[in-house]
Amino acid sequence: MFEVSVTDSFSSAHFLPDYQGKCERLHGHNYKVVLAVRGKELDPKGLLVDFSILKDALKNILDKLDHHLLNELPWFKNLAPSAENIAYVIYNETSAILPDIKIFSIEVRETEKNRAIYYGQGT
């Protein structure tokens, strides 16, 4: 089994509605996001997936999150912008951009110590 991943980042603010604690207040993070793909076979060039394809797709989504209040974006109208839900949204959006590539996981890091990972269905 092979795994390739790309990492990018974005900065944004959010708050967690219906949460009791400091995260219920407006605050921000410099998020790091890791997109991972797994597979058993390489293409004739010896690649599982071209890194540039993954980088471009991830950047396309992160640019839509960067320097925004996440709570105001359509994705989070009825979804709390937790790290878990951010990973879920990024997974779904990158999967839509890359329908021929099975995304294995999306990892979202709020800090060096806190991360959430969404694994695609069927992984």
DSSP file (Angstrom, degrees, kcal/mol; ACC not computed):
  #  RESIDUE AA STRUCTURE BP1 BP2  ACC     N-H-->O    O-->H-N    N-H-->O    O-->H-N    TCO  KAPPA ALPHA  PHI   PSI    X-CA   Y-CA   Z-CA
    1    1 A M              0   0    0      0, 0.0     2,-0.3     0, 0.0    39,-0.2   0.000 360.0 360.0 360.0 132.6    0.0    0.0    0.0
    2    2 A F  E     -A   39   0A   0     37,-3.4    37,-2.1    39,-0.0     2,-0.4  -0.807 360.0-168.0-106.3 150.3    1.3    3.4   -0.9
    3    3 A E  E     -A   38   0A   0     -2,-0.3     2,-0.4    35,-0.2    35,-0.2  -0.993   5.2-179.4-137.4 133.2    0.3    6.7    0.6
    4    4 A V  E     -A   37   0A   0     33,-2.4    33,-2.8    -2,-0.4     2,-0.3  -0.955   8.4-178.6-124.7 150.1    1.1   10.2   -0.6
    5    5 A S  E     -A   36   0A   0     -2,-0.4     2,-0.3    31,-0.2    31,-0.2  -0.989  15.3-156.5-146.5 155.7    0.1   13.5    1.0
    6    6 A V  E     -A   35   0A   0     29,-1.9    29,-2.6    -2,-0.3     2,-0.4  -0.953  12.2-151.7-128.7 151.3    0.3   17.2    0.6
    7    7 A T  E     +A   34   0A   0     -2,-0.3     2,-0.3    27,-0.2    27,-0.2  -0.966  21.1 157.4-126.6 139.6    0.1   19.9    3.2
    8    8 A D  E     -A   33   0A   0     25,-2.2    25,-3.0    -2,-0.4     2,-0.3  -0.858  21.9-139.6-145.5-179.8   -1.1   23.5    3.0
    9    9 A S  E     -A   32   0A   0     -2,-0.3     2,-0.3    23,-0.2    23,-0.2  -0.949  13.4-177.4-145.1 162.4   -2.4   26.1    5.4
   10   10 A F  E     -A   31   0A   0     21,-1.7    21,-1.9    -2,-0.3     2,-0.4  -0.973  18.9-135.4-154.4 159.5   -5.0   28.8    5.9
   11   11 A S  E     +A   30   0A   0     -2,-0.3    56,-4.6    19,-0.2    57,-0.4  -0.965  36.5 142.2-120.2 134.5   -5.8   31.3    8.6
   12   12 A S  E     -A   29   0A   0     17,-1.9    17,-2.4    -2,-0.4     2,-0.3  -0.979  38.6-118.8-160.3 170.8   -9.3   32.1    9.7
   13   13 A A  E     +Ab  28  69A   0     55,-2.1    57,-2.8    -2,-0.3     2,-0.3  -0.797  33.8 154.8-113.1 157.8  -11.5   32.9   12.6
   14   14 A H  E     -A   27   0A   0     13,-2.9    13,-2.1    -2,-0.3     2,-0.3  -0.970  24.5-149.3-164.1 172.1  -14.5   31.0   14.1
   15   15 A F        -     0   0    0     -2,-0.3     9,-0.2    11,-0.2    11,-0.1  -0.968  23.5-122.2-146.0 156.5  -16.5   30.4   17.2
   16   16 A L    >   -     0   0    0      7,-2.4     3,-1.2    -2,-0.3    64,-0.1  -0.857  24.4-146.1-106.3 104.6  -18.3   27.3   18.3
   17   17 A P  T 3  S+     0   0    0      0, 0.0     3,-0.1     0, 0.0    63,-0.1  -0.305  83.6  20.2 -62.6 151.0  -22.0   27.9   18.9
   18   18 A D  T 3  S+     0   0    0      1,-0.2     2,-0.4     6,-0.1     6,-0.1   0.704  97.3 123.5  62.5  21.2  -23.6   25.9   21.7
   19   19 A Y    <   -     0   0    0     -3,-1.2     2,-0.7     2,-0.1    -1,-0.2  -0.916  54.8-144.8-111.3 138.8  -20.2   25.3   23.3
   20   20 A Q        +     0   0    0     -2,-0.4     2,-0.3    -3,-0.1     3,-0.1  -0.911  64.2  48.7-106.0 114.9  -19.4   26.2   26.8
   21   21 A G  S >  S-     0   0    0     -2,-0.7     3,-1.9     1,-0.1     4,-0.3  -0.882 106.8 -51.1 145.9-176.6  -15.8   27.4   27.2
   22   22 A K  G >  S+     0   0    0     -2,-0.3     3,-1.4     1,-0.3    -1,-0.1   0.748 122.8  67.4 -65.6 -22.2  -13.4   29.8   25.6
   23   23 A C  G 3  S+     0   0    0      1,-0.3    -7,-2.4    -8,-0.1    -1,-0.3   0.581  84.2  73.1 -75.3  -6.9  -14.0   28.4   22.1
   24   24 A E  G <  S+     0   0    0     -3,-1.9    -1,-0.3    -9,-0.2     2,-0.2   0.692  89.2  76.8 -74.9 -16.9  -17.5   29.8   22.2
   25   25 A R  S <  S-     0   0    0     -3,-1.4    -9,-0.2    -4,-0.3   -11,-0.1  -0.594 102.9 -86.6 -91.2 155.2  -15.9   33.2   21.7
   26   26 A L        +     0   0    0     -2,-0.2     2,-0.3   -11,-0.1   -11,-0.2  -0.384  65.4 145.8 -59.6 129.2  -14.5   34.5   18.5
   27   27 A H  E     -A   14   0A   0    -13,-2.1   -13,-2.9    -4,-0.1     2,-0.3  -0.950  32.5-130.8-156.9 171.1  -10.9   33.4   18.0
   28   28 A G  E     -A   13   0A   0     -2,-0.3     2,-0.3   -15,-0.3   -15,-0.2  -0.836  10.1-162.1-131.7 167.2   -8.6   32.4   15.1
   29   29 A H  E     -A   12   0A   0    -17,-2.4   -17,-1.9    -2,-0.3     2,-0.8  -0.976  26.1-131.9-142.0 154.0   -6.2   29.7   14.1
   30   30 A N  E     -A   11   0A   0     80,-0.5   -19,-0.2    -2,-0.3     2,-0.1  -0.872  44.8-156.6-101.4  92.0   -3.4   29.2   11.6
   31   31 A Y  E     -A   10   0A   0    -21,-1.9   -21,-1.7    -2,-0.8     2,-0.4  -0.391  14.3-156.3 -75.8 144.5   -4.7   25.9   10.3
   32   32 A K  E     -AC   9 109A   0     77,-1.8    77,-3.2   -23,-0.2     2,-0.4  -0.973  12.3-163.4-115.0 138.6   -2.5   23.2    8.7
   33   33 A V  E     -AC   8 108A   0    -25,-3.0   -25,-2.2    -2,-0.4     2,-0.5  -0.983   6.6-164.2-127.8 131.3   -4.3   20.7    6.4
   34   34 A V  E     -AC   7 107A   0     73,-2.4    73,-2.7    -2,-0.4     2,-0.5  -0.968   3.0-163.4-116.3 124.0   -3.0   17.4    5.2
   35   35 A L  E     -AC   6 106A   0    -29,-2.6   -29,-1.9    -2,-0.5     2,-0.4  -0.930  14.4-168.6-104.4 124.4   -4.7   15.6    2.3
   36   36 A A  E     -AC   5 105A   0     69,-2.6    68,-2.6    -2,-0.5    69,-1.6  -0.924  11.3-171.2-120.8 142.4   -3.8   11.9    2.0
   37   37 A V  E     -AC   4 103A   0    -33,-2.8   -33,-2.4    -2,-0.4     2,-0.3  -0.989   6.7-166.2-127.5 136.8   -4.4    9.4   -0.8
   38   38 A R  E     +A    3   0A   0     64,-0.6     2,-0.3    -2,-0.4   -35,-0.2  -0.919  16.1 152.4-121.8 151.2   -3.7    5.7   -0.5
   39   39 A G  E     -A    2   0A   0    -37,-2.1   -37,-3.4    -2,-0.3     3,-0.0  -0.977  42.1-133.8-169.0 163.0   -3.5    3.1   -3.2
   40   40 A K  S    S+     0   0    0     -2,-0.3     2,-0.4   -39,-0.2    -1,-0.1   0.682  85.1  55.6 -95.8 -21.8   -2.0   -0.3   -4.2
   41   41 A E        -     0   0    0    -39,-0.1     2,-0.3     7,-0.1    -1,-0.1  -0.913  64.5-147.2-124.1 142.6   -0.9    0.5   -7.7
   42   42 A L        -     0   0    0     -2,-0.4     6,-0.2     1,-0.1    -2,-0.0  -0.666  26.9-113.1 -96.7 156.5    1.3    3.1   -9.3
   43   43 A D    >   -     0   0    0      4,-3.4     3,-2.5    -2,-0.3     4,-0.1  -0.260  44.6 -86.8 -78.8 176.1    0.8    4.5  -12.8
   44   44 A P  T 3  S+     0   0    0      0, 0.0    -1,-0.1     0, 0.0    -2,-0.0   0.727 129.8  58.0 -58.9 -21.6    3.3    3.8  -15.6
   45   45 A K  T 3  S-     0   0    0      2,-0.2     3,-0.1     3,-0.0    -2,-0.0   0.483 122.3-106.2 -84.7  -2.6    5.4    6.9  -14.5
   46   46 A G  S <  S+     0   0    0     -3,-2.5     2,-0.4     1,-0.3    -4,-0.0   0.699  79.6 127.4  86.6  20.5    5.8    5.3  -11.0
   47   47 A L        -     0   0    0      1,-0.2    -4,-3.4    -4,-0.1    -1,-0.3  -0.864  50.9-161.7-113.2 143.5    3.3    7.7   -9.3
   48   48 A L  S    S-     0   0    0      1,-0.4     2,-0.3    -2,-0.4    -1,-0.2   0.911  89.4 -17.0 -77.3 -52.2    0.3    7.0   -7.2
   49   49 A V  S    S-     0   0    0    -12,-0.1    -1,-0.4    -6,-0.1     2,-0.3  -0.971  77.8-103.8-150.0 140.6   -1.0   10.5   -7.8
   50   50 A D    >>  -     0   0    0     -2,-0.3     4,-1.3    -3,-0.2     3,-1.0  -0.533  27.4-139.2 -65.9 124.0    0.8   13.6   -9.1
   51   51 A F  H 3> S+     0   0    0     -2,-0.3     4,-2.9     1,-0.3     5,-0.2   0.858  99.6  61.5 -53.2 -38.3    1.5   15.8   -6.2
   52   52 A S  H 3> S+     0   0    0      1,-0.2     4,-2.3     2,-0.2    -1,-0.3   0.841 100.2  53.6 -63.7 -32.6    0.6   18.9   -8.2
   53   53 A I  H <> S+     0   0    0     -3,-1.0     4,-1.9     2,-0.2    -1,-0.2   0.926 112.7  43.7 -65.2 -44.3   -2.9   17.7   -8.8
   54   54 A L  H  X S+     0   0    0     -4,-1.3     4,-2.5     2,-0.2     5,-0.2   0.918 113.4  51.2 -66.8 -43.9   -3.5   17.2   -5.1
   55   55 A K  H  X S+     0   0    0     -4,-2.9     4,-2.7     1,-0.2     5,-0.2   0.924 110.6  48.6 -59.3 -45.8   -1.8   20.6   -4.2
   56   56 A D  H  X S+     0   0    0     -4,-2.3     4,-2.1    -5,-0.2    -1,-0.2   0.908 112.6  47.4 -63.6 -43.0   -4.0   22.5   -6.7
   57   57 A A  H  X S+     0   0    0     -4,-1.9     4,-1.5     2,-0.2    -1,-0.2   0.926 114.3  46.6 -65.0 -44.6   -7.2   20.9   -5.5
   58   58 A L  H  X S+     0   0    0     -4,-2.5     4,-2.7     1,-0.2     3,-0.2   0.926 112.1  50.3 -64.4 -44.3   -6.4   21.6   -1.8
   59   59 A K  H  X S+     0   0    0     -4,-2.7     4,-2.5    -5,-0.2    -1,-0.2   0.890 104.5  59.3 -61.1 -39.4   -5.3   25.1   -2.5
   60   60 A N  H  X S+     0   0    0     -4,-2.1     4,-0.5    -5,-0.2    -1,-0.2   0.898 112.6  38.5 -55.9 -42.9   -8.5   25.8   -4.4
   61   61 A I  H >X S+     0   0    0     -4,-1.5     3,-1.1    -3,-0.2     4,-0.6   0.920 114.5  52.2 -75.6 -45.3  -10.6   24.9   -1.3
   62   62 A L  H >X S+     0   0    0     -4,-2.7     4,-2.2     1,-0.3     3,-1.0   0.833 101.1  61.8 -65.3 -31.3   -8.3   26.5    1.3
   63   63 A D  H 3< S+     0   0    0     -4,-2.5    -1,-0.3     1,-0.2    -2,-0.2   0.812 101.3  54.3 -61.3 -28.4   -8.4   29.8   -0.6
   64   64 A K  H << S+     0   0    0     -3,-1.1    -1,-0.2    -4,-0.5    -2,-0.2   0.658 115.0  39.4 -79.3 -15.9  -12.1   29.9    0.0
   65   65 A L  H X< S+     0   0    0     -3,-1.0     3,-1.1    -4,-0.6    -2,-0.2   0.685  89.4 111.7 -99.7 -26.1  -11.6   29.5    3.7
   66   66 A D  T 3< S-     0   0    0     -4,-2.2   -54,-0.2     1,-0.2     3,-0.1  -0.249  89.7  -2.9 -62.6 131.5   -8.5   31.7    4.1
   67   67 A H  T 3  S+     0   0    0    -56,-4.6     2,-0.3     1,-0.2    -1,-0.2   0.857 105.3 119.1  56.9  42.0   -9.0   35.0    6.1
   68   68 A H  S <  S-     0   0    0     -3,-1.1   -55,-2.1   -57,-0.4     2,-0.9  -0.896  75.0-111.9-125.8 159.4  -12.8   34.4    6.6
   69   69 A L  B >   -b   13   0A   0     -2,-0.3     3,-2.1   -57,-0.2     4,-0.4  -0.860  33.1-151.3 -84.6 108.1  -15.0   34.1    9.6
   70   70 A L  G >  S+     0   0    0    -57,-2.8     3,-1.9    -2,-0.9     6,-0.4   0.828  88.7  65.9 -56.9 -36.1  -15.9   30.4    9.0
   71   71 A N  G 3  S+     0   0    0    -58,-0.3    -1,-0.3     1,-0.3     8,-0.1   0.750  99.5  54.0 -58.0 -23.7  -19.3   30.7   10.7
   72   72 A E  G <  S+     0   0    0     -3,-2.1    -1,-0.3     3,-0.0    -2,-0.2   0.525  86.7  99.5 -90.6  -6.4  -20.4   33.1    7.9
   73   73 A L  S X  S-     0   0    0     -3,-1.9     3,-1.6    -4,-0.4     4,-0.1  -0.539  82.8-118.5 -82.1 148.0  -19.5   30.7    5.0
   74   74 A P  G >  S+     0   0    0      0, 0.0     3,-1.6     0, 0.0     4,-0.4   0.831 110.6  62.9 -54.6 -35.6  -22.3   28.7    3.4
   75   75 A W  G 3  S+     0   0    0      1,-0.3     3,-0.3     2,-0.1    -4,-0.1   0.822 109.2  41.2 -58.6 -30.7  -20.7   25.3    4.4
   76   76 A F  G <  S+     0   0    0     -3,-1.6    -1,-0.3    -6,-0.4     3,-0.2   0.143  78.5 108.1-108.8  19.4  -21.1   26.2    8.0
   77   77 A K  S <  S+     0   0    0     -3,-1.6    -1,-0.2     1,-0.2    -2,-0.1   0.914 104.7  11.4 -60.2 -42.6  -24.6   27.7    7.9
   78   78 A N  S    S+     0   0    0     -4,-0.4     2,-0.4    -3,-0.3    -1,-0.2   0.060 122.5  76.3-121.8  22.5  -26.0   24.7    9.7
   79   79 A L  S    S-     0   0    0     -3,-0.2    -1,-0.1    -8,-0.1     0, 0.0  -0.988  81.0-120.9-139.5 123.1  -22.7   23.1   10.8
   80   80 A A        -     0   0    0     -2,-0.4     2,-2.1     1,-0.1     5,-0.2  -0.419  27.9-123.6 -63.0 134.9  -20.5   24.2   13.6
   81   81 A P        +     0   0    0      0, 0.0    -1,-0.1     0, 0.0   -11,-0.1  -0.279  55.9 150.6 -81.3  56.4  -17.0   25.0   12.3
   82   82 A S     >  -     0   0    0     -2,-2.1     4,-2.6     1,-0.1     5,-0.2  -0.350  64.2-104.5 -75.1 165.1  -15.2   22.6   14.5
   83   83 A A  H  > S+     0   0    0      1,-0.2     4,-2.2     2,-0.2     5,-0.2   0.885 123.5  54.3 -58.5 -37.6  -11.9   21.1   13.4
   84   84 A E  H  > S+     0   0    0      1,-0.2     4,-2.0     2,-0.2    -1,-0.2   0.934 111.1  43.0 -62.3 -47.0  -13.8   17.9   12.7
   85   85 A N  H  > S+     0   0    0      2,-0.2     4,-2.6     1,-0.2    -2,-0.2   0.831 110.4  56.0 -71.8 -31.4  -16.4   19.6   10.5
   86   86 A I  H  X S+     0   0    0     -4,-2.6     4,-2.6     2,-0.2     5,-0.2   0.932 108.8  48.2 -62.8 -44.2  -13.8   21.6    8.7
   87   87 A A  H  X S+     0   0    0     -4,-2.2     4,-2.4    -5,-0.2    -2,-0.2   0.905 111.3  51.0 -61.0 -41.6  -12.0   18.3    7.8
   88   88 A Y  H  X S+     0   0    0     -4,-2.0     4,-2.4     2,-0.2    -2,-0.2   0.922 111.6  46.6 -61.4 -46.5  -15.3   16.9    6.7
   89   89 A V  H  X S+     0   0    0     -4,-2.6     4,-2.6     2,-0.2     5,-0.2   0.930 112.9  48.6 -63.2 -46.4  -16.1   19.9    4.4
   90   90 A I  H  X S+     0   0    0     -4,-2.6     4,-2.7     1,-0.2     5,-0.3   0.897 110.6  52.5 -62.9 -39.5  -12.6   19.9    2.9
   91   91 A Y  H  X S+     0   0    0     -4,-2.4     4,-2.3    -5,-0.2    -1,-0.2   0.955 112.3  44.4 -58.6 -50.6  -12.9   16.1    2.3
   92   92 A N  H  X S+     0   0    0     -4,-2.4     4,-1.6     1,-0.2    -2,-0.2   0.896 115.1  47.8 -63.7 -40.9  -16.2   16.5    0.4
   93   93 A E  H  X S+     0   0    0     -4,-2.6     4,-1.7     2,-0.2    -1,-0.2   0.911 113.7  45.5 -69.7 -42.5  -15.0   19.5   -1.6
   94   94 A T  H  X S+     0   0    0     -4,-2.7     4,-2.3    -5,-0.2    -1,-0.2   0.877 110.8  54.8 -69.2 -35.0  -11.7   18.0   -2.7
   95   95 A S  H  < S+     0   0    0     -4,-2.3    -1,-0.2    -5,-0.3    -2,-0.2   0.870 107.6  50.4 -63.2 -35.6  -13.5   14.7   -3.5
   96   96 A A  H  < S+     0   0    0     -4,-1.6    -1,-0.2     1,-0.2    -2,-0.2   0.868 112.6  45.9 -69.5 -36.1  -15.8   16.7   -5.8
   97   97 A I  H  < S+     0   0    0     -4,-1.7    -2,-0.2     1,-0.3    -1,-0.2   0.840 122.0  37.9 -72.8 -33.7  -12.9   18.4   -7.5
   98   98 A L    ><  +     0   0    0     -4,-2.3     3,-1.8     1,-0.1    -1,-0.3  -0.572  67.5 160.7-117.4  65.8  -11.0   15.1   -7.9
   99   99 A P  T 3  S+     0   0    0      0, 0.0    -1,-0.1     0, 0.0    -2,-0.1   0.743  75.7  52.4 -63.9 -22.1  -13.8   12.6   -8.7
  100  100 A D  T 3  S+     0   0    0     -3,-0.1     2,-0.5     2,-0.0    -5,-0.1   0.467 100.0  73.1 -91.5  -1.3  -11.3   10.0  -10.1
  101  101 A I  S <  S-     0   0    0     -3,-1.8     2,-0.9    -6,-0.2    -3,-0.1  -0.958  76.3-139.2-116.9 127.1   -9.0   10.1   -7.1
  102  102 A K        -     0   0    0     -2,-0.5   -64,-0.6   -64,-0.1     2,-0.3  -0.748  17.6-145.7 -87.4 108.3  -10.1    8.4   -3.8
  103  103 A I  E     -C   37   0A   0     -2,-0.9   -66,-0.2     1,-0.2    17,-0.2  -0.573   9.9-165.2 -71.4 130.7   -9.1   10.7   -1.0
  104  104 A F  E     -     0   0A   0    -68,-2.6    16,-1.7    -2,-0.3     2,-0.3   0.917  61.5 -19.1 -82.4 -48.5   -8.1    8.6    2.1
  105  105 A S  E     -CD  36 119A   0    -69,-1.6   -69,-2.6    14,-0.2     2,-0.4  -0.995  43.6-143.9-157.9 159.0   -8.2   11.4    4.7
  106  106 A I  E     -CD  35 118A   0     12,-2.1    12,-2.7    -2,-0.3     2,-0.5  -0.997  19.7-163.5-125.4 124.4   -8.1   15.0    5.5
  107  107 A E  E     -CD  34 117A   0    -73,-2.7   -73,-2.4    -2,-0.4     2,-0.5  -0.926   1.6-166.3-108.2 131.6   -6.3   16.1    8.7
  108  108 A V  E     -CD  33 116A   0      8,-3.1     8,-2.3    -2,-0.5     2,-0.6  -0.979   2.0-164.4-119.1 122.7   -6.9   19.6   10.1
  109  109 A R  E     +CD  32 115A   0    -77,-3.2   -77,-1.8    -2,-0.5     6,-0.2  -0.929  15.3 178.5-108.3 120.6   -4.5   21.0   12.7
  110  110 A E  S    S-     0   0    0      4,-1.6   -80,-0.5    -2,-0.6     2,-0.3   0.839  80.0  -6.1 -80.9 -37.4   -5.6   23.9   14.8
  111  111 A T  S    S-     0   0    0      3,-1.3    -1,-0.2   -82,-0.1   -79,-0.1  -0.824  85.4 -90.1-141.7 178.6   -2.4   23.9   16.8
  112  112 A E  S    S+     0   0    0     -2,-0.3     3,-0.1     1,-0.2    -2,-0.0   0.768 128.6  40.2 -65.2 -23.5    0.6   21.6   17.0
  113  113 A K  S    S+     0   0    0      1,-0.1     2,-0.5    -4,-0.0    -1,-0.2   0.639 108.4  63.8-100.3 -16.8   -1.2   19.7   19.7
  114  114 A N        +     0   0    0     -3,-0.1    -4,-1.6     2,-0.0    -3,-1.3  -0.938  57.4 152.5-120.2 124.4   -4.8   19.6   18.4
  115  115 A R  E     -D  109   0A   0     -2,-0.5     2,-0.4    -6,-0.2    -6,-0.2  -0.980  24.5-158.3-144.7 156.7   -5.9   17.9   15.2
  116  116 A A  E     -D  108   0A   0     -8,-2.3    -8,-3.1    -2,-0.3     2,-0.4  -0.992  11.0-160.4-132.8 142.2   -9.0   16.2   13.7
  117  117 A I  E     -D  107   0A   0     -2,-0.4     2,-0.5   -10,-0.2   -10,-0.2  -0.986   4.2-160.3-126.9 132.1   -9.0   13.7   10.9
  118  118 A Y  E     -D  106   0A   0    -12,-2.7   -12,-2.1    -2,-0.4     2,-0.5  -0.959   9.3-158.8-109.8 125.0  -11.8   12.8    8.6
  119  119 A Y  E     -D  105   0A   0     -2,-0.5   -14,-0.2   -14,-0.2     3,-0.1  -0.873  25.6-113.2-101.1 132.1  -11.5    9.4    6.8
  120  120 A G    >   -     0   0    0    -16,-1.7     3,-1.6    -2,-0.5     2,-0.1  -0.173  39.7 -88.7 -61.5 155.5  -13.6    9.0    3.7
  121  121 A Q  T 3  S+     0   0    0      1,-0.3    -1,-0.1     2,-0.1     0, 0.0  -0.424 114.3  25.8 -64.9 136.5  -16.4    6.5    3.7
  122  122 A G  T 3         0   0    0     -2,-0.1    -1,-0.3    -3,-0.1    -2,-0.1   0.552 360.0 360.0  86.8   7.7  -15.2    3.1    2.6
  123  123 A T    <         0   0    0     -3,-1.6    -2,-0.1   -19,-0.1    -3,-0.1   0.457 360.0 360.0 -94.1 360.0  -11.6    3.6    3.7
